Amino acid sequence: MRLGVVGMVPSNFREITPQHLKAISALELTGAAFHYPGDKMSDLKTEELHAVRQTFKDAQMDLVQFGIGYGECLFDPEGSVRESVLNKIYRGIEVARELDSIACLIRTGSLNPQGPYAPSKFNQTIAAKSRLIETLGLIARKAEQEDVNVVIETHLLTIMGSPETNKEIINEIGSKNISVVMDYVNHFQNLEQVYNNKDRLNQIFSSMNPITILGHCKDINIGAGLVLHIDEAIPGEGELDIGFALKLWHEAHPDGYMLLEHLPNEHYPRAAKNTIRIIRDQSIPLC
């Protein structure tokens, strides 16, 4: 398997220097990733994108994931909203092609105006699912035209809230250019699953390994309070059997990337050290 990071580079990726990538490489990581606002995609020039691509190439660093930022919902009832977000995603796919990114990341959004990961009962309707499949079909067509891999970030609070639903929707789209992110932490639903996590990991990887090309490596802690808080944690410092998860990943994707994410930059050295130790303890080859 291969290991990379979402972070440790400037928010404006055009400012990435060899020194940024050298710092990532020093952690024994071979890939990096970043996001960019969808409504600013039109500002990006081809020569700038090619310059970034060359910086990665010269550093022998893979650009693993280019994420498109937007607030709209892919299954909004208003056609004009879906058209607006599609235009952002289409441009993002073109940018990912010019950057030579392994994948272009999108998310489904939500009909809850509080945010793309805010739950809504209206996300669960047959009509919402139908609109999502239609929109993803259009995105798949563009991805195929540009020869770009598009990956969807899914989560238990979203319309693609379970591994089984992910599998159903991806199979319905039927495109080799559309898959999901193996973000296994996003699909733990209760205490029993967390405390008996090998069983849940088996379920998640069984459904999602065949429909993914890259993953996000995190751990879980249970937060305090009178309601359930399933919080992200640095790999190796939470409840999950990370070694078991990475073994399941490696068996299906021996050359596939896992990306560390959602940490302050100063915590990535510890996250990388922990994860690499776990990988080696499992006798998993690290490319």
C-alpha positions in Angstrom: 0.0 0.0 0.0 1.0 3.6 -0.2 0.5 6.4 2.3 -0.1 10.2 1.8 -1.6 13.2 3.5 -4.3 15.8 2.9 -2.6 18.8 4.3 0.9 20.3 4.9 0.6 22.4 1.7 -0.8 26.0 1.2 -4.6 26.4 0.8 -3.8 28.0 -2.5 -2.1 25.0 -4.1 -0.4 27.3 -6.7 1.9 28.3 -3.9 3.2 24.7 -3.3 7.0 24.6 -3.4 9.5 21.8 -3.4 10.1 22.5 0.3 6.5 21.7 1.1 6.8 18.3 -0.6 10.2 17.6 0.9 8.6 18.0 4.3 6.0 15.4 3.4 8.6 13.1 2.0 10.6 13.3 5.2 7.7 11.6 7.0 8.0 8.6 4.6 4.9 9.7 2.8 4.7 9.5 -1.0 1.5 11.3 -1.8 -0.2 14.6 -1.1 -3.7 16.1 -1.6 -5.5 19.4 -1.5 -8.9 21.1 -2.1 -9.9 24.2 -4.0 -13.2 26.2 -4.0 -15.4 25.3 -7.0 -16.4 28.9 -7.6 -12.8 29.9 -8.1 -11.9 27.2 -10.6 -12.3 29.7 -13.5 -9.3 31.6 -12.1 -6.9 28.7 -12.7 -4.7 28.9 -15.7 -3.4 25.9 -17.6 0.2 27.0 -17.2 -0.2 27.3 -13.5 -1.7 23.8 -13.3 1.2 22.3 -15.3 3.7 24.1 -13.1 2.2 22.4 -10.0 2.1 19.1 -11.8 5.8 19.5 -12.6 6.7 20.4 -9.0 5.1 17.1 -7.9 6.9 15.2 -10.6 10.3 16.7 -9.8 9.7 15.8 -6.1 8.7 12.3 -7.0 5.5 12.9 -5.1 2.0 11.6 -6.2 -0.8 14.1 -6.3 -3.4 11.7 -5.0 -6.6 13.7 -4.5 -7.9 17.0 -5.8 -11.0 18.0 -3.9 -13.7 20.4 -5.3 -15.3 22.7 -2.7 -18.9 23.7 -3.0 -22.0 24.0 -0.8 -24.7 22.9 -3.2 -26.5 19.6 -3.1 -26.2 17.2 -6.0 -29.8 16.2 -5.7 -31.4 19.6 -5.0 -35.0 19.7 -6.4 -34.1 22.9 -8.2 -32.6 22.1 -11.6 -30.7 25.5 -11.6 -28.9 24.5 -8.4 -27.9 21.2 -9.9 -26.7 22.9 -13.1 -24.6 25.3 -11.1 -22.8 22.7 -9.1 -22.4 20.5 -12.2 -20.5 23.3 -13.9 -18.2 23.6 -10.9 -17.6 19.9 -10.9 -17.0 19.7 -14.7 -14.4 22.4 -14.4 -12.9 20.6 -11.4 -12.6 17.4 -13.4 -10.7 19.3 -16.1 -8.4 20.8 -13.5 -7.7 17.3 -12.0 -6.8 16.2 -15.5 -4.3 19.0 -16.0 -2.8 18.4 -12.6 -2.6 14.6 -13.3 -4.3 13.9 -10.0 -5.0 10.2 -9.3 -8.6 11.2 -8.3 -11.0 14.1 -8.1 -13.0 14.3 -4.9 -16.7 15.4 -4.7 -19.4 15.1 -2.1 -23.2 14.6 -2.4 -24.3 17.5 -0.2 -27.6 17.6 1.8 -31.0 19.2 1.6 -30.4 20.5 5.1 -29.3 24.2 4.6 -26.9 23.9 7.6 -24.3 22.1 5.5 -23.4 19.2 3.2 -23.0 16.8 6.1 -26.0 17.9 8.1 -28.7 15.2 8.1 -32.2 15.7 6.7 -35.1 13.3 6.4 -35.6 14.6 2.9 -32.2 13.1 1.9 -33.8 9.7 2.3 -36.6 9.9 -0.2 -36.8 7.9 -3.4 -37.0 11.1 -5.4 -33.7 12.4 -3.8 -32.0 9.1 -4.6 -33.2 9.3 -8.2 -32.0 12.8 -8.7 -28.6 11.9 -7.2 -28.2 9.0 -9.6 -29.1 11.2 -12.5 -26.5 13.8 -11.5 -23.8 11.3 -10.8 -24.5 9.8 -14.2 -23.7 13.2 -15.8 -20.6 13.5 -13.7 -19.5 10.0 -14.8 -19.9 11.0 -18.4 -17.7 14.0 -18.0 -15.1 11.9 -16.0 -15.0 9.3 -18.8 -14.5 12.0 -21.5 -11.6 13.5 -19.5 -10.2 10.1 -18.3 -10.4 11.2 -14.7 -11.3 9.2 -11.6 -14.0 10.8 -9.5 -14.4 9.6 -5.9 -17.3 10.5 -3.6 -16.8 11.2 0.1 -19.6 9.4 1.8 -20.8 9.5 5.5 -23.5 8.0 7.7 -25.2 11.4 7.9 -25.5 11.7 4.1 -27.7 10.2 1.4 -25.0 7.6 0.8 -25.1 6.7 4.5 -24.1 3.0 4.5 -21.7 0.8 2.7 -24.6 -1.1 1.2 -26.1 2.1 -0.2 -22.8 3.1 -1.5 -22.5 -0.2 -3.4 -26.0 0.0 -4.7 -25.6 3.6 -6.1 -22.1 3.0 -7.6 -23.3 -0.2 -9.3 -26.4 1.7 -10.6 -24.1 4.4 -12.1 -22.0 1.6 -13.7 -19.0 3.7 -14.6 -15.3 2.7 -14.0 -14.6 6.4 -13.4 -16.9 6.9 -10.4 -16.2 5.3 -7.0 -16.3 6.1 -3.3 -13.6 7.0 -0.8 -12.8 4.2 1.6 -13.3 6.4 4.7 -14.2 3.6 7.0 -14.5 5.9 10.1 -17.5 7.6 8.4 -19.6 4.5 8.6 -19.5 3.5 12.3 -23.0 4.0 13.6 -23.1 3.0 17.3 -21.1 1.9 20.4 -21.4 -1.8 19.6 -19.8 -1.3 16.2 -17.0 0.8 17.7 -16.2 -1.6 20.5 -16.5 -4.7 18.3 -14.9 -2.9 15.4 -13.3 -5.9 13.5 -16.8 -7.1 12.7 -17.9 -3.7 11.4 -14.6 -3.2 9.5 -15.3 -6.5 7.8 -18.8 -5.3 6.8 -17.5 -1.9 5.5 -14.6 -3.3 3.5 -16.6 -6.2 2.1 -19.1 -3.7 0.5 -16.8 -0.8 -0.3 -13.4 -2.4 -1.3 -14.8 -3.3 -4.8 -16.0 0.2 -5.4 -13.1 2.4 -4.2 -9.6 3.3 -5.4 -8.3 5.3 -2.4 -8.9 5.7 1.3 -8.7 7.9 4.3 -6.8 6.6 7.4 -8.2 7.7 10.8 -9.1 6.3 14.2 -12.1 6.7 16.5 -12.5 8.0 20.0 -15.8 8.0 21.9 -16.5 11.6 23.1 -18.0 12.5 26.5 -21.6 13.5 27.0 -25.1 12.1 27.3 -25.5 11.5 23.6 -23.2 9.5 21.3 -20.1 11.3 20.0 -18.0 9.3 17.6 -14.9 11.5 17.1 -12.0 11.1 14.7 -8.6 10.4 16.3 -5.0 10.0 15.2 -4.4 6.5 13.8 -3.2 4.1 16.6 -4.6 6.4 19.4 -8.2 5.4 19.4 -10.5 2.4 19.6 -10.1 0.8 16.2 -7.9 -2.1 15.1 -6.1 0.0 12.5 -3.8 -2.9 11.6 -6.8 -5.0 10.7 -8.3 -2.2 8.6 -5.1 -1.6 6.7 -4.6 -5.3 6.1 -8.1 -5.5 4.6 -7.2 -2.4 2.4 -3.9 -3.9 1.3 -5.4 -7.3 0.4 -7.7 -5.5 -2.1 -5.5 -2.5 -3.1 -1.8 -3.4 -2.7 -0.8 -0.3 -4.6 -3.7 1.9 -3.3 -3.3 5.1 -1.2 -4.5 5.7 2.3 -4.4 9.4 3.2 -4.0 10.9 6.6 -6.4 13.9 7.1 -8.3 16.3 9.3 -5.3 17.1 11.6 -3.4 20.2 12.3 -0.1 20.2 10.4 1.9 19.7 13.6 0.1 16.4 14.3 0.9 14.8 11.0 4.4 13.6 12.0 2.9 11.6 14.9 0.1 10.3 12.7 2.5 9.2 10.0 4.8 7.6 12.6 2.0 5.7 14.2 0.5 4.5 10.9 3.8 3.4 9.4 4.6 1.4 12.6 1.2 -0.3 12.4 1.8 -1.1 8.7 5.2 -2.7 9.4 3.8 -4.6 12.4 1.3 -6.1 10.0 4.1 -7.0 7.5 2.4 -4.9 4.9 4.7 -3.6 2.2 4.8 0.2 2.0 5.5 1.3 -1.5 
